[in-house]
Structure formats: C-alpha cells, structure tokens
Amino acid sequence: MSFVVAIDGPAAAGKGTIGLKLAKIFDFSYLDTGLLYRAVASKALETGVFPEIVAQNLHEKDLLKSNLRDLNVAKEASIIAAVPEVRLALMDFQKYFSEKTEGAVLDGRDIGTVICPKADVKFFISADPNVRAERRFNELQARGIKTNLKIVYEEILVRDRMDSNRELSPMRKADDAFLIDTSNLSIIEAINIAKKLVDKVITEKSSI
C-alpha cells in the first residue's frame, strides 16, 4: 500500500515547492494536480474541443507542455476546474497516481478531502493573500511575463473565491490536516516543519 502525502491550499502559498521537496526527500512520486487542469485548459484552448472530452483523454505527456504556466491557461484552468464533469474525469487519474508507487505526494485543492481522504499525512498550506500575490508577481516577473501587483492580487482573490465556493470538491482544510501558514516562514522553514511531521507519521506507522 502506498504512503500518501496530501497537500492542499490556495495559489502561491508554497504547496508545490513543499510537495516537490518532500517527494525528493522521501523518494516519493509527485503530482501537481493543478497541472492536470492547466493541461486540459491548454488543450481545449488549442483544439476547441470541450474540456470534458479533453479531460477524459488526458495523457501524462500533456503535463509536459511549456505553456501550462501562462496566464491565459491559468485563467481558463480556474474556470474549467469548477466544471463537475472535468473534475470527475480527472479523479481516477489522480487516485491511480496515488496508488501506483510505494509513496506519493499530491498537491492541489481537494486532495485531502476528496482524492485521498485516507492519506497518511495531510497538509493545508496557506498564507496571507498579499504575501501570495507578491510571490506570484515575482514569479511572473522572473519568467518575463508583464503584469502588475494589483492585477495579480485581484486574480488571486478571484481564484480563491472560485476554488472555495464551487459546488463540487471545494477547497477546504480537511479536519485532520496540519495547517502551515507560510506568511512569515522561509521556504526552508516550511519544508522542515512538513518533513518533521512526515517523519513522525512514518515512524509511528513503522512501529505498529
């Protein structure tokens, strides 16, 4: 049985960086489930095919496209992520990924509540919206994407509302998830907190 780490939280809180680092530390497989929705959005925009159909035929190679971090793809992804048929189509993909290796780390917005409700460790990574907006703005600047902080901040608030209020699989903290607020933490500090918690659970399970 796979040891699963579920990481949820809003955009630019640091869940992807933490998830990827945990996967490397513990030699687990890693899936940024947000890329699934971005891949569906990208393909739907390019082909004109309904996102529901694209989601049903998504391949792992689609997650390697270079435009998945583009703003237009991100905006479209946030819209289609609220479509029940798309979420249901991608659910099996995510569940299979969590079970196919001895260890897996998945990050998204409904991993601990819907995709992997029995995950061995659950985290909810959050941060103040102003902090998240600044992080995302700096990330976009580094990639040469022209925008401004106010626009990024407003987009983050819109995404938060969409993710939290959608009818199917809304973003929320699982009751048994560890909350890590990264507003005033360095990424190294946040990773160390998460690592210690995973280590603790692994030790506890191995002693049973």
Disulfide bonds with the S-S distance in Angstrom:
none
